[in-house]
Amino acid sequence: MNPLASRLPGSEQETEAYNPFADPAGLGARTIGCDAFSGELLEVVRLTSDLGTPASLEPLVRERAAKFASASLAGLSPVVRIQRAFDGRLEVWSRLAEGLRLSAVLEWAETRGVPPSLSTALTIGDRLLGALGSLQAAEQTDGASGHGAIAIDQIVVAESGALTLTDYAFGTTLAAVQWPRERLWRRFRIAMPPSAGLSRFDHRVDVTQTAVVITALLAGRAFGEHEYPRALPGLIAEALDRSCAGTTGRERDALGEWLRAATELEPRSAFKSAAFARAALRASFKDAVDDTKGVGRWLRAVRGVEEPKPVPVQVQAPPVPEPAPAPVPELVAADSGVADKPGGKVRKWLSRW
């Protein structure tokens, strides 16, 4: 059973409409629906009522969806339509992403004892930052809200190496409920850096949320509800110990520096956007962020699927060439070449007599 689905409700009246077995991400009921016009399968999220009334939620979600409707977004699952369900709750229909939710993958990885390699974790992290950067690039105003709801439940990874970031329409919805940071982590597993005042859902917080996901990837497991943010230094140390075994001290130091900055454990060096965080990661690890085959191998390993055995190639010896025929000796007449000489002509004339 998914550990995220086994959370007990907290003390802040989270029990009224929230069914954690329906959606471990905490947003509501997540199902698959079929578009009546195109026949396309879509992902449907029916928002739980403790996030607000449908009348208050709908303008926020529609505004977010409309903001990015015409933008060119890479690696994100676009919203197709927003409507009211039969019970009056708000439904958001999005493109169905190919692959597996990272929350399930990390659970299987921990159970089977097959954490990702350093290059596999960095490749997924790099592509996550790329998808987030695509979203942030479409919203460059001051105080832009960005995604706002990035957790291991919002990330879908395929064996092809493709990554999809979902649920970008709900960032302003979560900001509007103004829940404490601890409750946001316990309920949604989204990381909000500790600071004074209410949480700000901006581009810098997007990077923090992404960095906590990457830390979990490097550690090879999902983090528990009481581990963030109080145990963040220990979580980063665990991630470094597991993923950097066998690497150089320089690589470990570079990754540790990046994680402390990206998670805002060291706020002064925090990255202000996904583009800056991705550039810094690529500058330190270059080729290690492009291990597509490693991603596929890891996903097959966590599912218990054996790697296909290579088919032996039958190498045939080249045909032996037939021996060339021996040269036939040329027959030469006895007087060949003699009759042409002066003496030969006289002998030839006397022989007629």
ROSE-688586 format. One record per residue (C-alpha): residue number from 0; residue in one letter; x, y, z. Coordinates in steps of 0.25 Angstrom, whole numbers, plus 2048, in hexadecimal, padded with zeros to 3 digits. Example, Ala and Ser with C-alpha at 12.3 -4.5 7.8 and 13.67 -1.06 7.14 Angstrom:
<recs>
i 0 aa a east 831 north 7EE up 81F
i 1 aa s east 837 north 7FC up 81D
</recs>
This chain:
<recs>
i 0 aa m east 800 north 800 up 800
i 1 aa n east 805 north 80E up 7FD
i 2 aa p east 80A north 814 up 809
i 3 aa l east 805 north 822 up 805
i 4 aa a east 7F7 north 81B up 805
i 5 aa s east 7F8 north 816 up 813
i 6 aa r east 7F9 north 824 up 819
i 7 aa l east 7F0 north 826 up 825
i 8 aa p east 7E8 north 833 up 825
i 9 aa g east 7EE north 83E up 82D
i 10 aa s east 7E9 north 847 up 838
i 11 aa e east 7E4 north 852 up 82F
i 12 aa q east 7D7 north 84C up 82A
i 13 aa e east 7DC north 845 up 81E
i 14 aa t east 7D2 north 83A up 81F
i 15 aa e east 7C5 north 840 up 819
i 16 aa a east 7C7 north 83D up 80B
i 17 aa y east 7D5 north 838 up 809
i 18 aa n east 7D7 north 82A up 805
i 19 aa p east 7E6 north 827 up 804
i 20 aa f east 7E3 north 81A up 7FD
i 21 aa a east 7DD north 821 up 7F2
i 22 aa d east 7E9 north 82A up 7EF
i 23 aa p east 7F6 north 829 up 7F6
i 24 aa a east 7F9 north 837 up 7F2
i 25 aa g east 7EE north 83D up 7FA
i 26 aa l east 7E7 north 844 up 7F0
i 27 aa g east 7DA north 83C up 7EF
i 28 aa a east 7D6 north 830 up 7E7
i 29 aa r east 7DF north 82D up 7DB
i 30 aa t east 7D9 north 824 up 7D0
i 31 aa i east 7DA north 822 up 7C1
i 32 aa g east 7CF north 827 up 7B8
i 33 aa c east 7CC north 826 up 7A9
i 34 aa d east 7C9 north 833 up 7A1
i 35 aa a east 7BB north 831 up 79B
i 36 aa f east 7BF north 839 up 78E
i 37 aa s east 7CD north 834 up 78B
i 38 aa g east 7CD north 826 up 792
i 39 aa e east 7DB north 82A up 799
i 40 aa l east 7DE north 825 up 7A7
i 41 aa l east 7E0 north 830 up 7B0
i 42 aa e east 7E4 north 832 up 7BF
i 43 aa v east 7D9 north 838 up 7C8
i 44 aa v east 7DB north 83E up 7D5
i 45 aa r east 7CE north 841 up 7DD
i 46 aa l east 7D3 north 84B up 7E8
i 47 aa t east 7CF north 847 up 7F7
i 48 aa s east 7C6 north 851 up 7FD
i 49 aa d east 7CF north 855 up 809
i 50 aa l east 7D8 north 85D up 7FF
i 51 aa g east 7CC north 866 up 7FE
i 52 aa t east 7BE north 867 up 7F7
i 53 aa p east 7BD north 865 up 7E8
i 54 aa a east 7B9 north 873 up 7E7
i 55 aa s east 7C6 north 878 up 7ED
i 56 aa l east 7CF north 86E up 7E6
i 57 aa e east 7CA north 86F up 7D8
i 58 aa p east 7CF north 87D up 7D5
i 59 aa l east 7DD north 87A up 7DB
i 60 aa v east 7DE north 86D up 7D2
i 61 aa r east 7D8 north 873 up 7C6
i 62 aa e east 7E2 north 87F up 7C7
i 63 aa r east 7EE north 876 up 7C8
i 64 aa a east 7EA north 86D up 7BC
i 65 aa a east 7E7 north 879 up 7B4
i 66 aa k east 7F4 north 880 up 7B7
i 67 aa f east 7FC north 874 up 7B1
i 68 aa a east 7F1 north 870 up 7A6
i 69 aa s east 7F9 north 876 up 79B
i 70 aa a east 807 north 875 up 7A0
i 71 aa s east 811 north 86B up 79A
i 72 aa l east 813 north 862 up 7A6
i 73 aa a east 81D north 856 up 7A6
i 74 aa g east 81B north 84A up 7AF
i 75 aa l east 80E north 84E up 7B5
i 76 aa s east 800 north 848 up 7B5
i 77 aa p east 7F7 north 853 up 7AF
i 78 aa v east 7E9 north 855 up 7B4
i 79 aa v east 7DE north 851 up 7AA
i 80 aa r east 7D2 north 856 up 7B1
i 81 aa i east 7CC north 85A up 7BF
i 82 aa q east 7BE north 857 up 7C3
i 83 aa r east 7B5 north 853 up 7CE
i 84 aa a east 7B3 north 845 up 7D2
i 85 aa f east 7A5 north 83E up 7D5
i 86 aa d east 7A7 north 841 up 7E4
i 87 aa g east 7AA north 850 up 7E1
i 88 aa r east 7B9 north 84E up 7E4
i 89 aa l east 7C3 north 854 up 7DA
i 90 aa e east 7CA north 84B up 7D0
i 91 aa v east 7D7 north 84E up 7C8
i 92 aa w east 7D9 north 846 up 7BC
i 93 aa s east 7E8 north 845 up 7B7
i 94 aa r east 7F0 north 83D up 7AD
i 95 aa l east 7F3 north 82F up 7B2
i 96 aa a east 802 north 82E up 7B4
i 97 aa e east 80A north 822 up 7B0
i 98 aa g east 811 north 81A up 7BA
i 99 aa l east 811 north 818 up 7CA
i 100 aa r east 80F north 822 up 7D5
i 101 aa l east 81C north 824 up 7DC
i 102 aa s east 815 north 822 up 7EA
i 103 aa a east 812 north 813 up 7E6
i 104 aa v east 820 north 811 up 7DF
i 105 aa l east 827 north 816 up 7EC
i 106 aa e east 81F north 80D up 7F5
i 107 aa w east 822 north 801 up 7EC
i 108 aa a east 831 north 805 up 7EB
i 109 aa e east 832 north 805 up 7FB
i 110 aa t east 82A north 7F8 up 7FC
i 111 aa r east 833 north 7F1 up 7F1
i 112 aa g east 840 north 7F7 up 7F6
i 113 aa v east 843 north 7FD up 7E8
i 114 aa p east 845 north 80C up 7E9
i 115 aa p east 849 north 814 up 7DD
i 116 aa s east 857 north 816 up 7D9
i 117 aa l east 85D north 824 up 7DA
i 118 aa s east 85C north 827 up 7CB
i 119 aa t east 84E north 822 up 7CB
i 120 aa a east 849 north 82A up 7D7
i 121 aa l east 850 north 837 up 7D1
i 122 aa t east 84A north 834 up 7C3
i 123 aa i east 83C north 834 up 7C9
i 124 aa g east 83F north 840 up 7D1
i 125 aa d east 844 north 847 up 7C5
i 126 aa r east 838 north 844 up 7BD
i 127 aa l east 82F north 849 up 7C8
i 128 aa l east 836 north 856 up 7C9
i 129 aa g east 835 north 857 up 7BA
i 130 aa a east 826 north 855 up 7BA
i 131 aa l east 825 north 85F up 7C6
i 132 aa g east 82E north 869 up 7BE
i 133 aa s east 824 north 868 up 7B3
i 134 aa l east 819 north 86C up 7BC
i 135 aa q east 820 north 877 up 7C3
i 136 aa a east 825 north 87D up 7B5
i 137 aa a east 816 north 87F up 7B2
i 138 aa e east 814 north 887 up 7BE
i 139 aa q east 81F north 891 up 7C1
i 140 aa t east 818 north 89C up 7C9
i 141 aa d east 81C north 8A0 up 7D7
i 142 aa g east 817 north 897 up 7E1
i 143 aa a east 812 north 88D up 7D7
i 144 aa s east 80C north 880 up 7DD
i 145 aa g east 813 north 876 up 7D4
i 146 aa h east 80E north 868 up 7D7
i 147 aa g east 80D north 868 up 7E6
i 148 aa a east 809 north 859 up 7E8
i 149 aa i east 815 north 851 up 7E4
i 150 aa a east 816 north 844 up 7EC
i 151 aa i east 81A north 835 up 7E8
i 152 aa d east 80B north 833 up 7E5
i 153 aa q east 80B north 83E up 7DA
i 154 aa i east 816 north 837 up 7D2
i 155 aa v east 814 north 82C up 7C8
i 156 aa v east 820 north 825 up 7C2
i 157 aa a east 820 north 81C up 7B6
i 158 aa e east 82A north 811 up 7B2
i 159 aa s east 82D north 819 up 7A6
i 160 aa g east 833 north 823 up 7AF
i 161 aa a east 828 north 82D up 7AD
i 162 aa l east 823 north 835 up 7B9
i 163 aa t east 816 north 83C up 7BB
i 164 aa l east 813 north 846 up 7C6
i 165 aa t east 804 north 846 up 7C9
i 166 aa d east 7FA north 84F up 7D1
i 167 aa y east 800 north 85D up 7CE
i 168 aa a east 7F2 north 862 up 7CF
i 169 aa f east 7F1 north 861 up 7DE
i 170 aa g east 7FC north 86A up 7E3
i 171 aa t east 7F4 north 876 up 7E6
i 172 aa t east 7E9 north 86D up 7EC
i 173 aa l east 7F3 north 868 up 7F7
i 174 aa a east 7F8 north 876 up 7F9
i 175 aa a east 7EA north 87B up 7FB
i 176 aa v east 7E7 north 871 up 807
i 177 aa q east 7F2 north 877 up 80F
i 178 aa w east 7F6 north 86A up 816
i 179 aa p east 802 north 869 up 81F
i 180 aa r east 80F north 864 up 819
i 181 aa e east 80E north 857 up 821
i 182 aa r east 800 north 854 up 81D
i 183 aa l east 803 north 856 up 80E
i 184 aa w east 80F north 84C up 80F
i 185 aa r east 806 north 842 up 817
i 186 aa r east 7FB north 843 up 80D
i 187 aa f east 801 north 845 up 800
i 188 aa r east 810 north 842 up 802
i 189 aa i east 813 north 850 up 7FC
i 190 aa a east 81F north 857 up 802
i 191 aa m east 81E north 865 up 807
i 192 aa p east 82B north 86B up 80C
i 193 aa p east 82A north 870 up 81B
i 194 aa s east 829 north 87F up 81C
i 195 aa a east 821 north 88A up 823
i 196 aa g east 813 north 88D up 81F
i 197 aa l east 80A north 885 up 815
i 198 aa s east 810 north 87C up 80A
i 199 aa r east 813 north 883 up 7FD
i 200 aa f east 810 north 87A up 7F1
i 201 aa d east 81A north 880 up 7E7
i 202 aa h east 825 north 87B up 7DE
i 203 aa r east 82F north 87A up 7E9
i 204 aa v east 826 north 871 up 7F1
i 205 aa d east 824 north 868 up 7E4
i 206 aa v east 833 north 865 up 7E4
i 207 aa t east 832 north 862 up 7F3
i 208 aa q east 827 north 858 up 7F0
i 209 aa t east 82E north 852 up 7E5
i 210 aa a east 83B north 851 up 7EC
i 211 aa v east 834 north 849 up 7F8
i 212 aa v east 82F north 83F up 7ED
i 213 aa i east 83D north 83E up 7E7
i 214 aa t east 843 north 83B up 7F5
i 215 aa a east 838 north 830 up 7F7
i 216 aa l east 83D north 82A up 7EA
i 217 aa l east 84B north 82A up 7EE
i 218 aa a east 848 north 824 up 7FB
i 219 aa g east 83F north 81A up 7F4
i 220 aa r east 833 north 81B up 7FD
i 221 aa a east 827 north 824 up 800
i 222 aa f east 828 north 82D up 80C
i 223 aa g east 81F north 82B up 818
i 224 aa e east 815 north 836 up 81D
i 225 aa h east 81E north 83A up 829
i 226 aa e east 82B north 83A up 821
i 227 aa y east 82A north 848 up 81A
i 228 aa p east 82E north 852 up 81D
i 229 aa r east 834 north 84F up 82B
i 230 aa a east 83D north 843 up 826
i 231 aa l east 841 north 84A up 818
i 232 aa p east 850 north 84A up 81B
i 233 aa g east 850 north 83B up 81F
i 234 aa l east 847 north 838 up 812
i 235 aa i east 852 north 83F up 80A
i 236 aa a east 85D north 838 up 810
i 237 aa e east 856 north 82B up 80E
i 238 aa a east 854 north 82E up 7FF
i 239 aa l east 862 north 831 up 7FE
i 240 aa d east 867 north 824 up 805
i 241 aa r east 85E north 81B up 7FD
i 242 aa s east 860 north 822 up 7EF
i 243 aa c east 86E north 826 up 7EF
i 244 aa a east 875 north 819 up 7F4
i 245 aa g east 880 north 817 up 7EB
i 246 aa t east 881 north 825 up 7E5
i 247 aa t east 88B north 82F up 7E7
i 248 aa g east 88B north 839 up 7F3
i 249 aa r east 88A north 844 up 7E9
i 250 aa e east 87D north 83E up 7E4
i 251 aa r east 877 north 83C up 7F2
i 252 aa d east 87B north 84A up 7F6
i 253 aa a east 875 north 850 up 7E9
i 254 aa l east 868 north 848 up 7EB
i 255 aa g east 867 north 84C up 7FA
i 256 aa e east 869 north 85B up 7F7
i 257 aa w east 85E north 85A up 7EC
i 258 aa l east 854 north 853 up 7F5
i 259 aa r east 856 north 85D up 801
i 260 aa a east 854 north 869 up 7F8
i 261 aa a east 848 north 863 up 7F0
i 262 aa t east 841 north 85E up 7FD
i 263 aa e east 844 north 86C up 803
i 264 aa l east 84B north 865 up 80E
i 265 aa e east 855 north 870 up 80B
i 266 aa p east 84B north 87C up 807
i 267 aa r east 856 north 885 up 803
i 268 aa s east 85A north 87C up 7F7
i 269 aa a east 84C north 878 up 7F3
i 270 aa f east 848 north 878 up 7E5
i 271 aa k east 83E north 882 up 7E0
i 272 aa s east 839 north 879 up 7D5
i 273 aa a east 839 north 86B up 7CF
i 274 aa a east 842 north 870 up 7C3
i 275 aa f east 84D north 875 up 7CD
i 276 aa a east 84C north 868 up 7D5
i 277 aa r east 84D north 85F up 7C8
i 278 aa a east 858 north 867 up 7C3
i 279 aa a east 860 north 865 up 7D0
i 280 aa l east 85D north 856 up 7D0
i 281 aa r east 861 north 854 up 7C2
i 282 aa a east 86E north 85C up 7C4
i 283 aa s east 872 north 852 up 7CF
i 284 aa f east 86E north 845 up 7C9
i 285 aa k east 86D north 847 up 7BA
i 286 aa d east 86B north 839 up 7B3
i 287 aa a east 865 north 833 up 7C0
i 288 aa v east 858 north 83A up 7BE
i 289 aa d east 855 north 833 up 7B1
i 290 aa d east 854 north 824 up 7B5
i 291 aa t east 847 north 820 up 7AD
i 292 aa k east 84B north 812 up 7AD
i 293 aa g east 84E north 812 up 7BC
i 294 aa v east 840 north 817 up 7BF
i 295 aa g east 839 north 80C up 7B7
i 296 aa r east 842 north 801 up 7BE
i 297 aa w east 83E north 807 up 7CB
i 298 aa l east 82F north 807 up 7C9
i 299 aa r east 830 north 7F9 up 7C4
i 300 aa a east 837 north 7F5 up 7D0
i 301 aa v east 82E north 7FB up 7DA
i 302 aa r east 822 north 7F4 up 7D3
i 303 aa g east 82A north 7E7 up 7D3
i 304 aa v east 82B north 7E6 up 7C4
i 305 aa e east 837 north 7DE up 7C0
i 306 aa e east 840 north 7E5 up 7B5
i 307 aa p east 83F north 7DE up 7A8
i 308 aa k east 84A north 7D5 up 7A5
i 309 aa p east 852 north 7D9 up 799
i 310 aa v east 84F north 7D0 up 78D
i 311 aa p east 85C north 7C9 up 788
i 312 aa v east 860 north 7CD up 77B
i 313 aa q east 863 north 7C2 up 771
i 314 aa v east 870 north 7C6 up 76A
i 315 aa q east 872 north 7BE up 75E
i 316 aa a east 880 north 7BC up 758
i 317 aa p east 882 north 7C2 up 74A
i 318 aa p east 881 north 7B8 up 73F
i 319 aa v east 88E north 7B2 up 73B
i 320 aa p east 891 north 7B6 up 72D
i 321 aa e east 892 north 7AC up 722
i 322 aa p east 8A0 north 7AA up 71D
i 323 aa a east 8A3 north 7B1 up 710
i 324 aa p east 8A5 north 7A7 up 704
i 325 aa a east 8B3 north 7A4 up 701
i 326 aa p east 8B8 north 7AC up 6F4
i 327 aa v east 8B7 north 7A3 up 6E7
i 328 aa p east 8C5 north 7A3 up 6E0
i 329 aa e east 8C4 north 7AA up 6D2
i 330 aa l east 8C8 north 7A0 up 6C7
i 331 aa v east 8D2 north 7A6 up 6BE
i 332 aa a east 8D4 north 7A1 up 6AF
i 333 aa a east 8E1 north 79B up 6AC
i 334 aa d east 8E5 north 7A6 up 6A2
i 335 aa s east 8DE north 7B1 up 6AA
i 336 aa g east 8E6 north 7BD up 6AA
i 337 aa v east 8F0 north 7B7 up 6A0
i 338 aa a east 8EA north 7BA up 693
i 339 aa d east 8EA north 7C8 up 695
i 340 aa k east 8F9 north 7C8 up 696
i 341 aa p east 901 north 7C9 up 689
i 342 aa g east 908 north 7BB up 68A
i 343 aa g east 8FA north 7B6 up 68E
i 344 aa k east 8F4 north 7BB up 681
i 345 aa v east 8FF north 7B3 up 678
i 346 aa r east 8FD north 7A6 up 680
i 347 aa k east 8EE north 7A8 up 67E
i 348 aa w east 8F0 north 7AA up 66F
i 349 aa l east 8F9 north 79E up 66E
i 350 aa s east 8F0 north 795 up 675
i 351 aa r east 8E5 north 796 up 66A
i 352 aa w east 8EF north 78E up 661
</recs>
